[in-house]
Structure formats: structure tokens, C-alpha cells
Amino acid sequence: MNNLKEISVRKKEHIELSLKAASQYTISPGFERILLLHSALPEISLDDVDLSTQFLGKKISHPFMISAMTGGYQNAKKINKAFAEAAERFNIAFGLGSQRAMIENPSLSDTFKVRAYAPSIPIIANIGAAQLKKYRLEDVERIISAVDANGLAIHLNPLQEVIQPEGDKDYSGVLKAIERVCENISIPVIVKETGAGISRDVAEKLKGAGVAWIDVSGSGGTSWSRIEYLRTKNAIPGFEEWGIPTVDCLLMCRGILPLIASGGVRNGIDVAKAIALGADMVGAAQPFLVAFMKKRLDKELQTWKDQLRIAAFLTGSKNIKELKIAKYMTLR
Ligand SMILES: Cc1cc2nc3c(=O)[nH]c(=O)nc-3n(C[C@H](O)[C@H](O)[C@H](O)COP(=O)(O)O)c2cc1C
């Protein structure tokens, strides 16, 4: 199989396999360890709770987003279009999947182009860090302008790359490549993991490189080692549970840069907990893909929105600023 065909087949398999329960970590992201302190006297009205926030230069209604998932094969257009339309209806942000396929084969660009369906929300372009060092700045600028993105996410996935037979195993020079992009492009750069988490020392290095946002994407949700084990028999076994749980990433990284919490975020109450733990934004991927497949994406987004508002109300928080300092208890 040639490289391009291989990427498209892999993208399709990733979507199918991530729907299986076996694609998820068995260890938890840690949200059950955190209990927001219940206020029996919130002294606010639910109607007064306004969780709108600024993200990538736009005002969004809720601090959560549909995280990066797909693009680069035929059916991906349908999925990205549905996500973009739903994100526009709810006025939340949306991340495109890796645009590597589009750099290597411009005819696949259309599977990522969804701005026409989502004129007002933040849309985030996406590229892998391992590939970034081989690309020219013009390539990166082209994938951003082609989708009219408000931010660029550079994803780190060393776990997935290193266990899969065809993975890119040279992560040397990646930080320099990230720095070069931060210095030369005009939109904010987000560096994200893909489910194995970002530690404090990595967050500090990313800050030094000029990154604007970190998406910790910790463990406890979609496990890329598990997906590779489902996809191929040739992957190096044993790394099913490898990674830093999302809650621990937040506790380690808060205060360094604005944070996006993702990885195993599964409802609006987790979103509220993540904000109280130091996140400024929250993302989820797999639950929204499952909801799309079951034709209940709007229902899922509405439930998250309602849960988040109620959790904010029950901590007496009228807005994000207050939710960020909501008290919580930690279970051992
Ligand atoms: C089917 C699928 C494809 C993904 N593709 C990408 C990708 O292309 N780029 C990226 O940065 N992250 C990708 N991710 C990772 C997610 O953005 C997210 O970081 C990770 O899945 C953890 O979130 P979750 O537990 O809510 O799924 C993908 C996730 C899924 C489920």
C-alpha cells in the first residue's frame, strides 16, 4: 500500500475502533476522586448562571469543545461537517483531525473544510509534532488558511508512534520545530497530547517555546495503545494503561499556561470539576463520536451543557471566574 492510501485506511480504522469499549483505558482520568463542594445555599438563580468565555479570540457559550478526531478519507467530511454544524448550534469550539493527509495529498483538503457550516465558532487546525519538523512553514500556513482556523493544535503522540510498526519513532528536534512554528505563525498555538498526558516539565518547556495553550489530554479516556492493539498484531504489547491521568495532569500543570482539560472527560460535571482544578477550557472526543454515530449528538451536547450549569449552580458559581475558584474535596 502506498503511504497516502495507508493514512486514509488508518484514519477510517481509528474511527471504527475508537467506538469499541476496548479502546478506552481501564484506569480512570481521576474525576471520581474530586468532589465539588456542594452548597446548600447557592444564593443565585440557575437562570443567572452564564458560563460563556473567550477562546481564540471568539466568545463561546460554554467552556467545552469537540476535540480533534478526523479528516483525510471520504466519510470524514460527513463527520467533520456534523461536528461543525453542532458546534455552531451550541456556540462551542471544534477541533479538526490531523491535516497531515491534506499536506501530502491536497485533493483530500475538502474533508477538512467546514468553515461554511460554522461561520462564527473557533475552529482549530491540527498537525502532528513528529511530522512537523519535515514540513515547511508554507505547508503549515496553507493548512491553517485552507480551513480558516483560529488556532493551530500540534499533537504529541509518542506512545502511539513508538508502539506501532509504521510509527514515526524519531521525536528528536520536536520542541525546536514547535518553537519555529510559534515564532512564525499569526494564530495561537495549542500543543495537545492525544490521551497519555502532559507533565509539568513538558508544560514548562512548551511555555518556553512560545506555546499559547496546552491541552493536557491525559489518560483515562481513549487509549491509543489499545487502539493500535485492536488494529494490528505487530504492535509492541504492554502499554494499555500507560500515561498520566487527566486530573493529575491538571494538578501538575496549572498556573503554567492556559489549560485545556481532555482525556476521559465524559459529562458536564467532569467539565465543571476540570475548571475548578485549573482548566480554562475542556475537550472531549470519543463521547461525541459515539453520540454522532447514534444520531444523538445534539442531545449529548445539551446534556453536557445542562450538567455543567447545574454543577456551577450547586457550587454557587455564576460564571467561569467563580467556578474556577469553587472549592472541592479530594478523595484518597
Ligand atoms: C477517532 C479519534 C481520532 C483522533 N484523531 C486525532 C487527531 O487526528 N489529532 C489529534 O490531535 N487528536 C486526535 N484524537 C485524540 C483526541 O483529540 C483526544 O485528545 C483523545 O481522544 C482523548 O479524549 P477522549 O478520551 O475524550 O477521547 C483522536 C481521538 C479519536 C477518538
The ligand as a MOL file (V3000), in Angstrom:
LIG
                    3D

  0  0  0     0  0            999 V3000
M  V30 BEGIN CTAB
M  V30 COUNTS 31 33 0 0 0
M  V30 BEGIN ATOM
M  V30 1 C -11.2070 8.6060 16.4950 0
M  V30 2 C -10.2350 9.5620 17.0930 0
M  V30 3 C -9.3110 10.1890 16.2740 0
M  V30 4 C -8.4110 11.1230 16.8110 0
M  V30 5 N -7.5680 11.7990 15.9590 0
M  V30 6 C -6.8070 12.8110 16.4490 0
M  V30 7 C -6.0610 13.6490 15.5720 0
M  V30 8 O -6.0530 13.4590 14.3550 0
M  V30 9 N -5.3380 14.6690 16.1240 0
M  V30 10 C -5.3240 14.8950 17.4760 0
M  V30 11 O -4.6960 15.8410 17.9290 0
M  V30 12 N -6.0160 14.1010 18.3310 0
M  V30 13 C -6.7620 13.0880 17.8490 0
M  V30 14 N -7.5070 12.3170 18.7090 0
M  V30 15 C -7.3160 12.4960 20.1690 0
M  V30 16 C -8.4070 13.3480 20.8070 0
M  V30 17 O -8.3950 14.6560 20.2820 0
M  V30 18 C -8.2470 13.3830 22.3400 0
M  V30 19 O -7.0530 14.0570 22.6660 0
M  V30 20 C -8.2180 11.9860 22.9580 0
M  V30 21 O -9.0510 11.1010 22.2500 0
M  V30 22 C -8.6700 11.9810 24.4170 0
M  V30 23 O -10.0030 12.3920 24.5420 0
M  V30 24 P -11.2310 11.3660 24.7930 0
M  V30 25 O -10.8500 10.4930 25.9530 0
M  V30 26 O -12.3940 12.2740 25.0840 0
M  V30 27 O -11.4300 10.5810 23.5380 0
M  V30 28 C -8.4150 11.3960 18.2030 0
M  V30 29 C -9.3620 10.7430 19.0280 0
M  V30 30 C -10.2610 9.8540 18.5000 0
M  V30 31 C -11.2570 9.1740 19.4060 0
M  V30 END ATOM
M  V30 BEGIN BOND
M  V30 1 1 1 2
M  V30 2 1 2 3
M  V30 3 2 2 30
M  V30 4 2 3 4
M  V30 5 1 4 5
M  V30 6 1 4 28
M  V30 7 2 5 6
M  V30 8 1 6 7
M  V30 9 1 6 13
M  V30 10 2 7 8
M  V30 11 1 7 9
M  V30 12 1 9 10
M  V30 13 2 10 11
M  V30 14 1 10 12
M  V30 15 2 12 13
M  V30 16 1 13 14
M  V30 17 1 14 15
M  V30 18 1 14 28
M  V30 19 1 15 16
M  V30 20 1 16 17
M  V30 21 1 16 18
M  V30 22 1 18 19
M  V30 23 1 18 20
M  V30 24 1 20 21
M  V30 25 1 20 22
M  V30 26 1 22 23
M  V30 27 1 23 24
M  V30 28 2 24 25
M  V30 29 1 24 26
M  V30 30 1 24 27
M  V30 31 2 28 29
M  V30 32 1 29 30
M  V30 33 1 30 31
M  V30 END BOND
M  V30 END CTAB
M  END
